Amino acid sequence: MRARLAVRISPADVGSRITVRTRYHGPEASVTDVVGVLRAWDDGVLTIERRDGTMRSVVQGDLVAGRVVPTAPVRARKPRSDRPNRPNP
């Protein structure tokens, strides 16, 4: 069974966290994925803010698939190595 690729996002999803698969027009044509918050959808160009704060522009005509995804999970903090170990009572 093959998965069906579909674009299930629209300009109404601005402000939502999304994932898109888009055509990549580099030396070897392929696809690439972008995950982030859809900040704008103007004149056929999507602006997506990635987790690291960088912005990525994607031309609507290059979309292969897209959907709204849940917000990123909160990750547990790692214990700091500079804290002394406390003995168990």
Phi and psi restraints in degrees (range 20) as a CNS / XPLOR table:
assign (resid 1 and name C) (resid 2 and name N)
       (resid 2 and name CA) (resid 2 and name C) 1.0 -99.8 20.0 2
assign (resid 2 and name N) (resid 2 and name CA)
       (resid 2 and name C) (resid 3 and name N) 1.0 144.4 20.0 2
assign (resid 2 and name C) (resid 3 and name N)
       (resid 3 and name CA) (resid 3 and name C) 1.0 -75.8 20.0 2
assign (resid 3 and name N) (resid 3 and name CA)
       (resid 3 and name C) (resid 4 and name N) 1.0 144.8 20.0 2
assign (resid 3 and name C) (resid 4 and name N)
       (resid 4 and name CA) (resid 4 and name C) 1.0 -95.6 20.0 2
assign (resid 4 and name N) (resid 4 and name CA)
       (resid 4 and name C) (resid 5 and name N) 1.0 126.8 20.0 2
assign (resid 4 and name C) (resid 5 and name N)
       (resid 5 and name CA) (resid 5 and name C) 1.0 -89.6 20.0 2
assign (resid 5 and name N) (resid 5 and name CA)
       (resid 5 and name C) (resid 6 and name N) 1.0 132.3 20.0 2
assign (resid 5 and name C) (resid 6 and name N)
       (resid 6 and name CA) (resid 6 and name C) 1.0 -146.6 20.0 2
assign (resid 6 and name N) (resid 6 and name CA)
       (resid 6 and name C) (resid 7 and name N) 1.0 144.8 20.0 2
assign (resid 6 and name C) (resid 7 and name N)
       (resid 7 and name CA) (resid 7 and name C) 1.0 -91.9 20.0 2
assign (resid 7 and name N) (resid 7 and name CA)
       (resid 7 and name C) (resid 8 and name N) 1.0 109.5 20.0 2
assign (resid 7 and name C) (resid 8 and name N)
       (resid 8 and name CA) (resid 8 and name C) 1.0 -114.0 20.0 2
assign (resid 8 and name N) (resid 8 and name CA)
       (resid 8 and name C) (resid 9 and name N) 1.0 33.2 20.0 2
assign (resid 8 and name C) (resid 9 and name N)
       (resid 9 and name CA) (resid 9 and name C) 1.0 -125.3 20.0 2
assign (resid 9 and name N) (resid 9 and name CA)
       (resid 9 and name C) (resid 10 and name N) 1.0 159.5 20.0 2
assign (resid 9 and name C) (resid 10 and name N)
       (resid 10 and name CA) (resid 10 and name C) 1.0 -148.8 20.0 2
assign (resid 10 and name N) (resid 10 and name CA)
       (resid 10 and name C) (resid 11 and name N) 1.0 173.6 20.0 2
assign (resid 10 and name C) (resid 11 and name N)
       (resid 11 and name CA) (resid 11 and name C) 1.0 -57.6 20.0 2
assign (resid 11 and name N) (resid 11 and name CA)
       (resid 11 and name C) (resid 12 and name N) 1.0 -21.4 20.0 2
assign (resid 11 and name C) (resid 12 and name N)
       (resid 12 and name CA) (resid 12 and name C) 1.0 -67.7 20.0 2
assign (resid 12 and name N) (resid 12 and name CA)
       (resid 12 and name C) (resid 13 and name N) 1.0 -15.0 20.0 2
assign (resid 12 and name C) (resid 13 and name N)
       (resid 13 and name CA) (resid 13 and name C) 1.0 -89.9 20.0 2
assign (resid 13 and name N) (resid 13 and name CA)
       (resid 13 and name C) (resid 14 and name N) 1.0 7.5 20.0 2
assign (resid 13 and name C) (resid 14 and name N)
       (resid 14 and name CA) (resid 14 and name C) 1.0 -57.3 20.0 2
assign (resid 14 and name N) (resid 14 and name CA)
       (resid 14 and name C) (resid 15 and name N) 1.0 130.8 20.0 2
assign (resid 14 and name C) (resid 15 and name N)
       (resid 15 and name CA) (resid 15 and name C) 1.0 100.2 20.0 2
assign (resid 15 and name N) (resid 15 and name CA)
       (resid 15 and name C) (resid 16 and name N) 1.0 -12.7 20.0 2
assign (resid 15 and name C) (resid 16 and name N)
       (resid 16 and name CA) (resid 16 and name C) 1.0 -93.1 20.0 2
assign (resid 16 and name N) (resid 16 and name CA)
       (resid 16 and name C) (resid 17 and name N) 1.0 155.5 20.0 2
assign (resid 16 and name C) (resid 17 and name N)
       (resid 17 and name CA) (resid 17 and name C) 1.0 -82.0 20.0 2
assign (resid 17 and name N) (resid 17 and name CA)
       (resid 17 and name C) (resid 18 and name N) 1.0 129.9 20.0 2
assign (resid 17 and name C) (resid 18 and name N)
       (resid 18 and name CA) (resid 18 and name C) 1.0 -132.3 20.0 2
assign (resid 18 and name N) (resid 18 and name CA)
       (resid 18 and name C) (resid 19 and name N) 1.0 165.5 20.0 2
assign (resid 18 and name C) (resid 19 and name N)
       (resid 19 and name CA) (resid 19 and name C) 1.0 -129.8 20.0 2
assign (resid 19 and name N) (resid 19 and name CA)
       (resid 19 and name C) (resid 20 and name N) 1.0 136.7 20.0 2
assign (resid 19 and name C) (resid 20 and name N)
       (resid 20 and name CA) (resid 20 and name C) 1.0 -131.3 20.0 2
assign (resid 20 and name N) (resid 20 and name CA)
       (resid 20 and name C) (resid 21 and name N) 1.0 147.7 20.0 2
assign (resid 20 and name C) (resid 21 and name N)
       (resid 21 and name CA) (resid 21 and name C) 1.0 -112.4 20.0 2
assign (resid 21 and name N) (resid 21 and name CA)
       (resid 21 and name C) (resid 22 and name N) 1.0 127.3 20.0 2
assign (resid 21 and name C) (resid 22 and name N)
       (resid 22 and name CA) (resid 22 and name C) 1.0 -132.8 20.0 2
assign (resid 22 and name N) (resid 22 and name CA)
       (resid 22 and name C) (resid 23 and name N) 1.0 153.4 20.0 2
assign (resid 22 and name C) (resid 23 and name N)
       (resid 23 and name CA) (resid 23 and name C) 1.0 -68.7 20.0 2
assign (resid 23 and name N) (resid 23 and name CA)
       (resid 23 and name C) (resid 24 and name N) 1.0 139.8 20.0 2
assign (resid 23 and name C) (resid 24 and name N)
       (resid 24 and name CA) (resid 24 and name C) 1.0 -109.8 20.0 2
assign (resid 24 and name N) (resid 24 and name CA)
       (resid 24 and name C) (resid 25 and name N) 1.0 123.7 20.0 2
assign (resid 24 and name C) (resid 25 and name N)
       (resid 25 and name CA) (resid 25 and name C) 1.0 -101.8 20.0 2
assign (resid 25 and name N) (resid 25 and name CA)
       (resid 25 and name C) (resid 26 and name N) 1.0 50.9 20.0 2
assign (resid 25 and name C) (resid 26 and name N)
       (resid 26 and name CA) (resid 26 and name C) 1.0 -91.5 20.0 2
assign (resid 26 and name N) (resid 26 and name CA)
       (resid 26 and name C) (resid 27 and name N) 1.0 -161.5 20.0 2
assign (resid 26 and name C) (resid 27 and name N)
       (resid 27 and name CA) (resid 27 and name C) 1.0 -56.2 20.0 2
assign (resid 27 and name N) (resid 27 and name CA)
       (resid 27 and name C) (resid 28 and name N) 1.0 -36.7 20.0 2
assign (resid 27 and name C) (resid 28 and name N)
       (resid 28 and name CA) (resid 28 and name C) 1.0 -119.1 20.0 2
assign (resid 28 and name N) (resid 28 and name CA)
       (resid 28 and name C) (resid 29 and name N) 1.0 117.7 20.0 2
assign (resid 28 and name C) (resid 29 and name N)
       (resid 29 and name CA) (resid 29 and name C) 1.0 -61.6 20.0 2
assign (resid 29 and name N) (resid 29 and name CA)
       (resid 29 and name C) (resid 30 and name N) 1.0 130.6 20.0 2
assign (resid 29 and name C) (resid 30 and name N)
       (resid 30 and name CA) (resid 30 and name C) 1.0 -155.5 20.0 2
assign (resid 30 and name N) (resid 30 and name CA)
       (resid 30 and name C) (resid 31 and name N) 1.0 -164.5 20.0 2
assign (resid 30 and name C) (resid 31 and name N)
       (resid 31 and name CA) (resid 31 and name C) 1.0 -124.2 20.0 2
assign (resid 31 and name N) (resid 31 and name CA)
       (resid 31 and name C) (resid 32 and name N) 1.0 157.0 20.0 2
assign (resid 31 and name C) (resid 32 and name N)
       (resid 32 and name CA) (resid 32 and name C) 1.0 -140.7 20.0 2
assign (resid 32 and name N) (resid 32 and name CA)
       (resid 32 and name C) (resid 33 and name N) 1.0 154.7 20.0 2
assign (resid 32 and name C) (resid 33 and name N)
       (resid 33 and name CA) (resid 33 and name C) 1.0 -109.3 20.0 2
assign (resid 33 and name N) (resid 33 and name CA)
       (resid 33 and name C) (resid 34 and name N) 1.0 146.9 20.0 2
assign (resid 33 and name C) (resid 34 and name N)
       (resid 34 and name CA) (resid 34 and name C) 1.0 -134.6 20.0 2
assign (resid 34 and name N) (resid 34 and name CA)
       (resid 34 and name C) (resid 35 and name N) 1.0 131.2 20.0 2
assign (resid 34 and name C) (resid 35 and name N)
       (resid 35 and name CA) (resid 35 and name C) 1.0 -121.9 20.0 2
assign (resid 35 and name N) (resid 35 and name CA)
       (resid 35 and name C) (resid 36 and name N) 1.0 134.4 20.0 2
assign (resid 35 and name C) (resid 36 and name N)
       (resid 36 and name CA) (resid 36 and name C) 1.0 170.4 20.0 2
assign (resid 36 and name N) (resid 36 and name CA)
       (resid 36 and name C) (resid 37 and name N) 1.0 -169.1 20.0 2
assign (resid 36 and name C) (resid 37 and name N)
       (resid 37 and name CA) (resid 37 and name C) 1.0 -93.4 20.0 2
assign (resid 37 and name N) (resid 37 and name CA)
       (resid 37 and name C) (resid 38 and name N) 1.0 127.5 20.0 2
assign (resid 37 and name C) (resid 38 and name N)
       (resid 38 and name CA) (resid 38 and name C) 1.0 -73.2 20.0 2
assign (resid 38 and name N) (resid 38 and name CA)
       (resid 38 and name C) (resid 39 and name N) 1.0 109.2 20.0 2
assign (resid 38 and name C) (resid 39 and name N)
       (resid 39 and name CA) (resid 39 and name C) 1.0 -91.0 20.0 2
assign (resid 39 and name N) (resid 39 and name CA)
       (resid 39 and name C) (resid 40 and name N) 1.0 -30.2 20.0 2
assign (resid 39 and name C) (resid 40 and name N)
       (resid 40 and name CA) (resid 40 and name C) 1.0 -158.3 20.0 2
assign (resid 40 and name N) (resid 40 and name CA)
       (resid 40 and name C) (resid 41 and name N) 1.0 155.5 20.0 2
assign (resid 40 and name C) (resid 41 and name N)
       (resid 41 and name CA) (resid 41 and name C) 1.0 -142.7 20.0 2
assign (resid 41 and name N) (resid 41 and name CA)
       (resid 41 and name C) (resid 42 and name N) 1.0 88.9 20.0 2
assign (resid 41 and name C) (resid 42 and name N)
       (resid 42 and name CA) (resid 42 and name C) 1.0 -121.6 20.0 2
assign (resid 42 and name N) (resid 42 and name CA)
       (resid 42 and name C) (resid 43 and name N) 1.0 130.1 20.0 2
assign (resid 42 and name C) (resid 43 and name N)
       (resid 43 and name CA) (resid 43 and name C) 1.0 50.0 20.0 2
assign (resid 43 and name N) (resid 43 and name CA)
       (resid 43 and name C) (resid 44 and name N) 1.0 41.2 20.0 2
assign (resid 43 and name C) (resid 44 and name N)
       (resid 44 and name CA) (resid 44 and name C) 1.0 78.6 20.0 2
assign (resid 44 and name N) (resid 44 and name CA)
       (resid 44 and name C) (resid 45 and name N) 1.0 13.7 20.0 2
assign (resid 44 and name C) (resid 45 and name N)
       (resid 45 and name CA) (resid 45 and name C) 1.0 -122.3 20.0 2
assign (resid 45 and name N) (resid 45 and name CA)
       (resid 45 and name C) (resid 46 and name N) 1.0 125.1 20.0 2
assign (resid 45 and name C) (resid 46 and name N)
       (resid 46 and name CA) (resid 46 and name C) 1.0 -92.7 20.0 2
assign (resid 46 and name N) (resid 46 and name CA)
       (resid 46 and name C) (resid 47 and name N) 1.0 137.4 20.0 2
assign (resid 46 and name C) (resid 47 and name N)
       (resid 47 and name CA) (resid 47 and name C) 1.0 -113.6 20.0 2
assign (resid 47 and name N) (resid 47 and name CA)
       (resid 47 and name C) (resid 48 and name N) 1.0 119.4 20.0 2
assign (resid 47 and name C) (resid 48 and name N)
       (resid 48 and name CA) (resid 48 and name C) 1.0 -118.2 20.0 2
assign (resid 48 and name N) (resid 48 and name CA)
       (resid 48 and name C) (resid 49 and name N) 1.0 127.8 20.0 2
assign (resid 48 and name C) (resid 49 and name N)
       (resid 49 and name CA) (resid 49 and name C) 1.0 -93.7 20.0 2
assign (resid 49 and name N) (resid 49 and name CA)
       (resid 49 and name C) (resid 50 and name N) 1.0 117.7 20.0 2
assign (resid 49 and name C) (resid 50 and name N)
       (resid 50 and name CA) (resid 50 and name C) 1.0 -80.6 20.0 2
assign (resid 50 and name N) (resid 50 and name CA)
       (resid 50 and name C) (resid 51 and name N) 1.0 168.7 20.0 2
assign (resid 50 and name C) (resid 51 and name N)
       (resid 51 and name CA) (resid 51 and name C) 1.0 -57.2 20.0 2
assign (resid 51 and name N) (resid 51 and name CA)
       (resid 51 and name C) (resid 52 and name N) 1.0 -34.4 20.0 2
assign (resid 51 and name C) (resid 52 and name N)
       (resid 52 and name CA) (resid 52 and name C) 1.0 -82.0 20.0 2
assign (resid 52 and name N) (resid 52 and name CA)
       (resid 52 and name C) (resid 53 and name N) 1.0 3.7 20.0 2
assign (resid 52 and name C) (resid 53 and name N)
       (resid 53 and name CA) (resid 53 and name C) 1.0 92.8 20.0 2
assign (resid 53 and name N) (resid 53 and name CA)
       (resid 53 and name C) (resid 54 and name N) 1.0 -8.0 20.0 2
assign (resid 53 and name C) (resid 54 and name N)
       (resid 54 and name CA) (resid 54 and name C) 1.0 -74.8 20.0 2
assign (resid 54 and name N) (resid 54 and name CA)
       (resid 54 and name C) (resid 55 and name N) 1.0 151.3 20.0 2
assign (resid 54 and name C) (resid 55 and name N)
       (resid 55 and name CA) (resid 55 and name C) 1.0 -103.6 20.0 2
assign (resid 55 and name N) (resid 55 and name CA)
       (resid 55 and name C) (resid 56 and name N) 1.0 141.7 20.0 2
assign (resid 55 and name C) (resid 56 and name N)
       (resid 56 and name CA) (resid 56 and name C) 1.0 -128.0 20.0 2
assign (resid 56 and name N) (resid 56 and name CA)
       (resid 56 and name C) (resid 57 and name N) 1.0 128.2 20.0 2
assign (resid 56 and name C) (resid 57 and name N)
       (resid 57 and name CA) (resid 57 and name C) 1.0 -98.7 20.0 2
assign (resid 57 and name N) (resid 57 and name CA)
       (resid 57 and name C) (resid 58 and name N) 1.0 135.6 20.0 2
assign (resid 57 and name C) (resid 58 and name N)
       (resid 58 and name CA) (resid 58 and name C) 1.0 -130.7 20.0 2
assign (resid 58 and name N) (resid 58 and name CA)
       (resid 58 and name C) (resid 59 and name N) 1.0 129.2 20.0 2
assign (resid 58 and name C) (resid 59 and name N)
       (resid 59 and name CA) (resid 59 and name C) 1.0 -77.5 20.0 2
assign (resid 59 and name N) (resid 59 and name CA)
       (resid 59 and name C) (resid 60 and name N) 1.0 131.0 20.0 2
assign (resid 59 and name C) (resid 60 and name N)
       (resid 60 and name CA) (resid 60 and name C) 1.0 -54.1 20.0 2
assign (resid 60 and name N) (resid 60 and name CA)
       (resid 60 and name C) (resid 61 and name N) 1.0 -37.4 20.0 2
assign (resid 60 and name C) (resid 61 and name N)
       (resid 61 and name CA) (resid 61 and name C) 1.0 -67.6 20.0 2
assign (resid 61 and name N) (resid 61 and name CA)
       (resid 61 and name C) (resid 62 and name N) 1.0 -16.3 20.0 2
assign (resid 61 and name C) (resid 62 and name N)
       (resid 62 and name CA) (resid 62 and name C) 1.0 -91.9 20.0 2
assign (resid 62 and name N) (resid 62 and name CA)
       (resid 62 and name C) (resid 63 and name N) 1.0 -3.6 20.0 2
assign (resid 62 and name C) (resid 63 and name N)
       (resid 63 and name CA) (resid 63 and name C) 1.0 -67.1 20.0 2
assign (resid 63 and name N) (resid 63 and name CA)
       (resid 63 and name C) (resid 64 and name N) 1.0 132.7 20.0 2
assign (resid 63 and name C) (resid 64 and name N)
       (resid 64 and name CA) (resid 64 and name C) 1.0 -104.3 20.0 2
assign (resid 64 and name N) (resid 64 and name CA)
       (resid 64 and name C) (resid 65 and name N) 1.0 -38.2 20.0 2
assign (resid 64 and name C) (resid 65 and name N)
       (resid 65 and name CA) (resid 65 and name C) 1.0 -155.2 20.0 2
assign (resid 65 and name N) (resid 65 and name CA)
       (resid 65 and name C) (resid 66 and name N) 1.0 156.7 20.0 2
assign (resid 65 and name C) (resid 66 and name N)
       (resid 66 and name CA) (resid 66 and name C) 1.0 -169.8 20.0 2
assign (resid 66 and name N) (resid 66 and name CA)
       (resid 66 and name C) (resid 67 and name N) 1.0 145.4 20.0 2
assign (resid 66 and name C) (resid 67 and name N)
       (resid 67 and name CA) (resid 67 and name C) 1.0 -157.6 20.0 2
assign (resid 67 and name N) (resid 67 and name CA)
       (resid 67 and name C) (resid 68 and name N) 1.0 161.5 20.0 2
assign (resid 67 and name C) (resid 68 and name N)
       (resid 68 and name CA) (resid 68 and name C) 1.0 -80.8 20.0 2
assign (resid 68 and name N) (resid 68 and name CA)
       (resid 68 and name C) (resid 69 and name N) 1.0 137.8 20.0 2
assign (resid 68 and name C) (resid 69 and name N)
       (resid 69 and name CA) (resid 69 and name C) 1.0 -124.0 20.0 2
assign (resid 69 and name N) (resid 69 and name CA)
       (resid 69 and name C) (resid 70 and name N) 1.0 158.1 20.0 2
assign (resid 69 and name C) (resid 70 and name N)
       (resid 70 and name CA) (resid 70 and name C) 1.0 -63.0 20.0 2
assign (resid 70 and name N) (resid 70 and name CA)
       (resid 70 and name C) (resid 71 and name N) 1.0 159.7 20.0 2
assign (resid 70 and name C) (resid 71 and name N)
       (resid 71 and name CA) (resid 71 and name C) 1.0 -60.1 20.0 2
assign (resid 71 and name N) (resid 71 and name CA)
       (resid 71 and name C) (resid 72 and name N) 1.0 153.9 20.0 2
assign (resid 71 and name C) (resid 72 and name N)
       (resid 72 and name CA) (resid 72 and name C) 1.0 -63.1 20.0 2
assign (resid 72 and name N) (resid 72 and name CA)
       (resid 72 and name C) (resid 73 and name N) 1.0 138.9 20.0 2
assign (resid 72 and name C) (resid 73 and name N)
       (resid 73 and name CA) (resid 73 and name C) 1.0 -68.2 20.0 2
assign (resid 73 and name N) (resid 73 and name CA)
       (resid 73 and name C) (resid 74 and name N) 1.0 149.8 20.0 2
assign (resid 73 and name C) (resid 74 and name N)
       (resid 74 and name CA) (resid 74 and name C) 1.0 -80.7 20.0 2
assign (resid 74 and name N) (resid 74 and name CA)
       (resid 74 and name C) (resid 75 and name N) 1.0 125.3 20.0 2
assign (resid 74 and name C) (resid 75 and name N)
       (resid 75 and name CA) (resid 75 and name C) 1.0 -90.5 20.0 2
assign (resid 75 and name N) (resid 75 and name CA)
       (resid 75 and name C) (resid 76 and name N) 1.0 143.1 20.0 2
assign (resid 75 and name C) (resid 76 and name N)
       (resid 76 and name CA) (resid 76 and name C) 1.0 -66.7 20.0 2
assign (resid 76 and name N) (resid 76 and name CA)
       (resid 76 and name C) (resid 77 and name N) 1.0 140.9 20.0 2
assign (resid 76 and name C) (resid 77 and name N)
       (resid 77 and name CA) (resid 77 and name C) 1.0 -73.3 20.0 2
assign (resid 77 and name N) (resid 77 and name CA)
       (resid 77 and name C) (resid 78 and name N) 1.0 141.5 20.0 2
assign (resid 77 and name C) (resid 78 and name N)
       (resid 78 and name CA) (resid 78 and name C) 1.0 -77.4 20.0 2
assign (resid 78 and name N) (resid 78 and name CA)
       (resid 78 and name C) (resid 79 and name N) 1.0 145.2 20.0 2
assign (resid 78 and name C) (resid 79 and name N)
       (resid 79 and name CA) (resid 79 and name C) 1.0 -64.9 20.0 2
assign (resid 79 and name N) (resid 79 and name CA)
       (resid 79 and name C) (resid 80 and name N) 1.0 141.9 20.0 2
assign (resid 79 and name C) (resid 80 and name N)
       (resid 80 and name CA) (resid 80 and name C) 1.0 -76.6 20.0 2
assign (resid 80 and name N) (resid 80 and name CA)
       (resid 80 and name C) (resid 81 and name N) 1.0 135.6 20.0 2
assign (resid 80 and name C) (resid 81 and name N)
       (resid 81 and name CA) (resid 81 and name C) 1.0 -74.8 20.0 2
assign (resid 81 and name N) (resid 81 and name CA)
       (resid 81 and name C) (resid 82 and name N) 1.0 -16.1 20.0 2
assign (resid 81 and name C) (resid 82 and name N)
       (resid 82 and name CA) (resid 82 and name C) 1.0 -86.7 20.0 2
assign (resid 82 and name N) (resid 82 and name CA)
       (resid 82 and name C) (resid 83 and name N) 1.0 -2.7 20.0 2
assign (resid 82 and name C) (resid 83 and name N)
       (resid 83 and name CA) (resid 83 and name C) 1.0 -86.0 20.0 2
assign (resid 83 and name N) (resid 83 and name CA)
       (resid 83 and name C) (resid 84 and name N) 1.0 134.6 20.0 2
assign (resid 83 and name C) (resid 84 and name N)
       (resid 84 and name CA) (resid 84 and name C) 1.0 -69.5 20.0 2
assign (resid 84 and name N) (resid 84 and name CA)
       (resid 84 and name C) (resid 85 and name N) 1.0 149.6 20.0 2
assign (resid 84 and name C) (resid 85 and name N)
       (resid 85 and name CA) (resid 85 and name C) 1.0 -70.6 20.0 2
assign (resid 85 and name N) (resid 85 and name CA)
       (resid 85 and name C) (resid 86 and name N) 1.0 134.0 20.0 2
assign (resid 85 and name C) (resid 86 and name N)
       (resid 86 and name CA) (resid 86 and name C) 1.0 -98.8 20.0 2
assign (resid 86 and name N) (resid 86 and name CA)
       (resid 86 and name C) (resid 87 and name N) 1.0 134.9 20.0 2
assign (resid 86 and name C) (resid 87 and name N)
       (resid 87 and name CA) (resid 87 and name C) 1.0 -70.0 20.0 2
assign (resid 87 and name N) (resid 87 and name CA)
       (resid 87 and name C) (resid 88 and name N) 1.0 149.1 20.0 2
assign (resid 87 and name C) (resid 88 and name N)
       (resid 88 and name CA) (resid 88 and name C) 1.0 -75.1 20.0 2
assign (resid 88 and name N) (resid 88 and name CA)
       (resid 88 and name C) (resid 89 and name N) 1.0 136.8 20.0 2
